[in-house]
Amino acid sequence: MVKRVIAIAPGKIILHGEHAVVYGKKAIACAIDATITIELCATDDNCVSFHLPNVLCQKDALKIKIESLKELLVRCQSIGRIESNILDWHEKIKEFVASTLIFNGNENKLLNLALSSCLFAYMKILVLDGQCNFPSVFVKIESNNLPLGAGLGSSAACSVCLATTMLVHAGIIHPKENDQGITLDDNVLEKINETALMLEKLLHGNPSGIDNAISTYGGAVVYHNGKISHISSLPSLQFLVVNTGIARNTKSLVSSVKSKMTDFPEVVCNIMQAIHEISVQAEGILRDVEKSHSQNHEMDLKKLKELLKMNQHLLQSIGVSHPKIDEICKIAEENNFSCKLTGAGGGGCAIVMFDEATEQINSLINELNKRGFKNWKVKLGCKGVQLKQIAK
């Protein structure tokens, strides 16, 4: 068993396909240079400790005694096998974490959700799958310019890092070390992605899997019916991420769209198909650039801008936008830029596409700053999950 392992995984923006991807339609996502880092260390204090210093402003690590976890496992096993009762196990763990947080004077619901996911991963990966007999560990989770609850894939990046560090610690996956550093082969990445998706389901109900896929594999991907295809190079585009400052709940937004699908199936199905066609068109443009380094850069840029606008209007029609997102889109349009929400919507972030040669972006940034919208430029197509250190 390793003594120390550090993993880093990127967040993402979804160019096209959010919500539609849940119904079997195409989506395009790109990894961005904003990340989550998780460090897992073996200890000898007979505790499992979780510390999220700059993620949820948790000042001190939450320490849970191993004896308490053994009792928790007995209560969970009384429900039945974890494989067929994952959600029930998670509820038991959430109740345990809630009572532990209250005992320590902290009733933060978001912290409860994050720690419950961490503790579930510990039970499932280390104790049961890895048969590690309740190891004492310290887990530190840090964000590197990747805000929580903003639609940028922070929970997926956390899930991917948790899966990676715990699978390595348990000896379930075996990364290769060479002169190039620590490498993760296709089989290892597949196991990480599969495990991260399981953790994402605890948080979001029925996620599409695109967030954990892009955080695992990096770059730019087209996701369709669970299958991933990669776009190896992107045109010289940049995006401005604009945070509405409004927290949103992916699970409730997905549920809201599902209700509309039930009430108005013909209408919503056609909207989802239209979003699919936008993804198809955008993929075609991106792949043309990838293959032939298209000389029609200005025309390509114009088409991509129009597709962003169209997609935003469709997302508005199914009720997943927000007045703050609409305000950002209006500011962008007044400055001749295209904008749409990214992720589940209902708040979170919007993205503005701009050409790297455009000076007018500074005018837009100034206006957004005046209105109180935090914003920053991001690079697209960054690497997926990486292991930075393994100490045995």
C-alpha positions in Angstrom: 0.0 0.0 0.0 1.4 3.4 -0.9 2.0 6.0 1.8 1.3 9.1 -0.3 -0.4 9.8 -3.6 -1.3 13.1 -5.2 -3.7 13.5 -8.2 -4.9 16.5 -10.1 -7.8 16.7 -12.5 -9.3 19.5 -14.7 -12.7 21.1 -14.7 -14.6 21.6 -18.0 -16.8 23.8 -20.1 -19.6 22.3 -22.2 -19.7 23.9 -25.6 -22.9 22.2 -26.6 -25.3 19.5 -25.5 -26.0 20.0 -21.8 -29.3 18.4 -20.7 -29.8 16.9 -24.2 -26.9 14.5 -23.5 -29.0 12.9 -20.7 -31.5 11.9 -23.5 -29.0 10.2 -25.8 -28.0 13.3 -27.8 -24.4 14.5 -28.6 -22.5 16.9 -26.4 -19.1 18.5 -26.8 -16.9 19.3 -23.8 -13.4 20.7 -23.3 -11.1 20.4 -20.3 -10.0 23.8 -18.9 -6.9 24.9 -17.0 -8.8 25.1 -13.6 -8.3 22.0 -11.5 -8.9 20.1 -8.3 -5.9 18.5 -6.4 -6.3 15.6 -3.9 -3.5 14.4 -1.7 -4.0 11.1 0.2 -1.5 10.2 2.9 -1.3 7.1 5.1 -1.3 7.9 8.9 -1.1 6.0 12.1 -3.6 7.9 14.3 -6.5 5.4 13.9 -8.6 8.1 12.1 -9.8 9.0 8.7 -9.4 12.8 8.2 -10.7 15.0 5.4 -9.5 18.6 4.9 -11.0 21.1 2.3 -9.2 24.3 3.2 -10.0 26.4 0.1 -12.8 24.4 -1.3 -15.5 25.0 1.3 -13.5 27.2 3.7 -13.0 24.3 6.1 -10.5 25.5 8.6 -9.7 22.2 10.4 -9.7 18.7 9.1 -12.7 16.5 10.1 -11.4 13.5 12.0 -13.4 10.4 12.3 -12.3 7.5 14.5 -11.9 4.1 12.8 -14.0 2.5 15.5 -16.9 4.8 14.5 -16.5 3.7 10.9 -16.5 0.1 11.8 -19.9 0.6 13.5 -21.1 2.6 10.5 -20.2 -0.3 8.2 -22.2 -2.8 10.3 -25.3 -0.4 10.0 -24.8 -0.1 6.2 -24.4 -3.9 5.7 -27.7 -4.4 7.5 -29.3 -2.8 4.4 -27.8 -5.4 2.1 -24.9 -5.5 -0.4 -23.5 -2.2 -1.4 -23.6 -3.1 -5.1 -27.4 -3.3 -5.1 -28.1 -0.7 -2.4 -25.6 2.2 -3.3 -28.1 5.0 -2.7 -29.3 3.5 0.6 -25.7 3.1 1.8 -25.0 6.7 0.8 -28.0 7.9 2.8 -26.7 6.1 5.9 -23.3 7.7 5.4 -24.9 11.2 4.9 -26.8 10.8 8.2 -23.6 9.8 10.0 -21.6 12.7 8.5 -24.5 15.2 9.4 -24.4 14.0 13.0 -20.6 14.2 13.1 -20.6 17.8 11.7 -23.3 18.9 14.2 -21.2 17.4 17.0 -18.3 19.5 15.7 -20.4 22.7 15.4 -20.7 22.7 11.6 -24.0 22.1 9.8 -22.8 23.1 6.3 -25.0 21.1 3.8 -22.5 21.4 1.0 -19.7 20.2 3.3 -21.9 17.3 4.3 -22.5 16.3 0.7 -18.7 16.6 -0.1 -17.6 14.6 2.9 -20.3 12.0 2.4 -19.0 11.3 -1.1 -15.5 11.1 0.3 -16.5 8.7 3.0 -18.5 6.6 0.6 -15.5 6.3 -1.6 -13.4 5.3 1.4 -15.8 2.5 2.3 -16.4 1.2 -1.2 -12.9 1.5 -2.7 -10.5 1.0 0.3 -12.5 -1.1 2.8 -14.6 -3.3 0.5 -13.0 -3.5 -2.9 -9.4 -3.1 -1.8 -9.9 -5.1 1.4 -7.6 -2.7 3.2 -9.0 -3.3 6.7 -9.9 0.3 7.6 -6.6 2.1 6.9 -5.9 5.4 8.7 -5.6 8.1 6.0 -5.6 11.9 5.7 -7.3 13.3 2.5 -6.7 17.0 1.5 -8.8 18.5 -1.3 -7.8 21.8 -2.9 -9.2 23.9 -5.7 -7.1 25.7 -8.2 -9.4 28.4 -9.6 -12.2 25.9 -10.0 -15.3 27.2 -8.0 -17.8 24.8 -6.6 -21.4 24.8 -7.8 -20.7 26.9 -10.9 -21.2 24.3 -13.7 -17.5 23.9 -14.4 -17.2 20.2 -13.4 -15.7 20.7 -9.9 -17.6 17.8 -8.4 -16.5 15.5 -11.3 -12.9 16.7 -10.9 -13.2 15.8 -7.2 -14.7 12.4 -8.0 -12.0 11.7 -10.5 -9.2 12.6 -8.1 -10.9 10.7 -5.2 -11.2 7.6 -7.5 -7.6 7.9 -8.6 -5.9 8.3 -5.2 -8.0 5.6 -3.5 -7.7 3.1 -6.3 -3.9 3.6 -6.2 -3.8 3.4 -2.4 -5.8 0.2 -2.4 -3.6 -1.4 -5.1 -6.5 -1.8 -7.5 -4.8 0.1 -10.3 -1.1 0.2 -11.0 0.2 3.3 -12.8 3.5 3.0 -14.6 6.5 5.1 -13.6 9.2 6.0 -16.2 11.4 8.8 -17.3 8.3 10.7 -18.5 6.8 10.6 -15.0 3.7 8.6 -13.9 1.6 7.3 -16.8 -2.0 6.0 -16.8 -2.8 3.5 -19.5 -6.2 3.1 -21.2 -7.4 0.3 -18.8 -6.4 2.4 -15.8 -8.2 5.5 -17.1 -11.3 3.4 -17.9 -11.4 2.1 -14.3 -11.0 5.7 -12.9 -13.7 7.0 -15.2 -16.1 4.1 -14.2 -15.5 4.7 -10.5 -15.8 8.5 -10.8 -19.2 8.1 -12.5 -20.4 6.0 -9.6 -19.5 8.8 -7.2 -21.1 11.4 -9.5 -24.4 9.5 -9.4 -24.5 9.9 -5.6 -24.3 13.7 -6.1 -26.4 14.2 -9.2 -28.8 11.3 -9.6 -28.6 10.5 -13.3 -25.6 12.4 -14.7 -24.7 11.8 -18.4 -21.1 10.9 -17.5 -19.6 13.7 -19.7 -18.2 15.6 -16.7 -16.2 12.7 -15.3 -15.1 11.6 -18.8 -13.6 15.0 -19.7 -11.9 15.3 -16.3 -10.5 11.8 -16.8 -9.3 12.0 -20.4 -8.8 15.7 -20.9 -8.6 17.5 -24.2 -11.9 17.9 -26.1 -14.4 15.1 -26.4 -17.7 14.4 -28.2 -19.9 12.3 -25.9 -22.8 10.3 -27.4 -24.8 7.5 -25.7 -21.9 6.7 -23.3 -19.3 6.6 -26.1 -16.4 9.1 -26.2 -14.5 10.3 -29.3 -11.7 12.8 -29.0 -11.0 16.0 -30.9 -7.2 16.2 -30.8 -6.7 19.9 -31.7 -8.9 22.9 -31.4 -8.9 26.1 -33.4 -7.4 29.2 -31.9 -10.4 30.2 -29.7 -10.5 31.5 -26.2 -13.3 31.6 -23.8 -14.2 34.0 -21.0 -15.9 32.3 -18.1 -18.4 34.5 -16.2 -19.7 33.5 -12.8 -23.2 34.5 -12.0 -22.5 34.0 -8.3 -25.7 32.0 -8.1 -25.4 28.5 -6.8 -27.4 25.9 -8.6 -28.4 22.3 -8.0 -27.7 20.0 -11.0 -30.0 17.3 -9.6 -33.0 19.5 -9.3 -32.5 21.1 -12.8 -32.2 17.7 -14.4 -35.4 16.7 -12.6 -37.1 19.8 -13.8 -36.3 19.1 -17.4 -37.5 15.5 -17.0 -40.8 16.8 -15.8 -41.2 19.0 -18.9 -40.3 16.0 -21.0 -43.1 14.1 -19.3 -45.6 16.9 -19.7 -44.7 18.0 -23.2 -42.9 15.0 -24.8 -43.2 16.1 -28.5 -42.1 19.7 -27.8 -39.2 18.8 -25.5 -38.0 15.9 -27.7 -37.8 18.3 -30.7 -35.8 20.8 -28.6 -33.4 18.1 -27.6 -33.0 17.0 -31.2 -32.3 20.7 -32.2 -29.6 20.9 -29.5 -28.2 17.6 -30.9 -28.0 19.1 -34.4 -26.1 22.1 -33.1 -23.6 19.7 -31.5 -23.3 17.9 -34.8 -22.7 21.1 -36.7 -20.1 22.4 -34.2 -18.3 19.1 -34.2 -18.1 19.2 -38.0 -16.5 22.6 -37.9 -14.0 21.6 -35.2 -13.0 18.4 -37.0 -12.6 20.3 -40.3 -10.1 22.6 -38.5 -8.4 19.5 -36.9 -8.0 17.7 -40.2 -7.2 20.4 -42.7 -6.3 23.4 -40.6 -9.2 25.3 -42.3 -8.3 28.5 -44.1 -11.9 29.8 -43.6 -11.2 30.9 -40.0 -13.5 33.9 -40.0 -16.4 31.9 -41.5 -15.8 29.1 -39.0 -15.8 31.6 -36.1 -19.0 33.2 -37.3 -20.8 29.8 -37.5 -19.6 28.8 -34.0 -20.8 32.1 -32.7 -24.2 31.6 -34.2 -24.5 28.1 -32.9 -23.7 29.3 -29.3 -26.5 31.9 -29.5 -29.0 29.3 -30.9 -28.2 26.8 -28.2 -28.7 29.4 -25.5 -32.2 30.2 -26.8 -33.0 26.5 -26.8 -31.8 26.1 -23.2 -33.9 29.1 -22.2 -36.9 27.4 -23.6 -36.6 24.4 -21.3 -36.2 26.7 -18.3 -32.6 26.1 -17.3 -31.3 29.6 -17.8 -31.4 32.3 -15.1 -32.0 36.1 -15.1 -28.2 36.6 -14.3 -27.2 34.4 -17.2 -29.6 36.3 -19.5 -28.0 39.6 -18.3 -24.5 38.3 -19.1 -25.7 37.2 -22.6 -27.2 40.6 -23.2 -23.9 42.4 -22.2 -22.0 40.1 -24.5 -24.3 40.6 -27.4 -24.1 44.4 -27.0 -20.3 44.0 -27.4 -20.7 41.7 -30.4 -19.9 38.5 -28.6 -21.8 35.2 -28.4 -22.6 33.7 -25.0 -24.4 30.8 -23.4 -24.7 29.0 -20.1 -22.4 26.1 -19.5 -23.3 23.1 -17.4 -26.7 22.6 -15.8 -27.7 26.3 -15.8 -30.0 27.9 -13.2 -27.1 30.1 -12.2 -23.5 28.9 -12.3 -21.4 30.2 -15.2 -21.8 31.5 -18.7 -19.1 31.3 -21.4 -18.3 34.0 -24.0 -16.3 33.0 -27.1 -13.8 35.4 -28.5 -11.0 35.3 -31.1 -7.6 35.8 -29.5 -7.0 38.7 -31.9 -10.1 40.7 -30.7 -9.2 43.8 -28.6 -12.9 44.5 -27.8 -12.8 41.7 -25.2 -11.3 44.3 -22.8 -14.4 46.5 -23.1 -16.6 43.5 -22.3 -14.5 42.5 -19.3 -14.7 46.1 -18.0 -18.5 46.1 -18.3 -18.8 42.7 -16.6 -16.6 44.0 -13.8 -18.8 47.1 -13.4 -21.8 44.8 -13.1 -20.1 42.7 -10.4 -19.6 39.6 -12.5 -16.4 37.7 -11.7 -14.8 36.5 -14.9 -11.5 35.0 -16.2 -10.0 33.6 -19.4 -9.5 29.9 -19.8 -7.4 27.7 -22.0 -9.2 24.7 -23.6 -8.1 21.2 -24.3 -5.9 20.7 -21.1 -4.7 17.3 -19.9 -6.9 14.9 -18.0 -6.2 13.4 -14.6 -2.6 13.1 -13.7 -0.7 11.6 -10.9 1.9 14.0 -9.5 3.4 11.8 -6.9 3.3 8.2 -5.5 5.4 7.5 -2.4 5.6 3.8 -1.3 
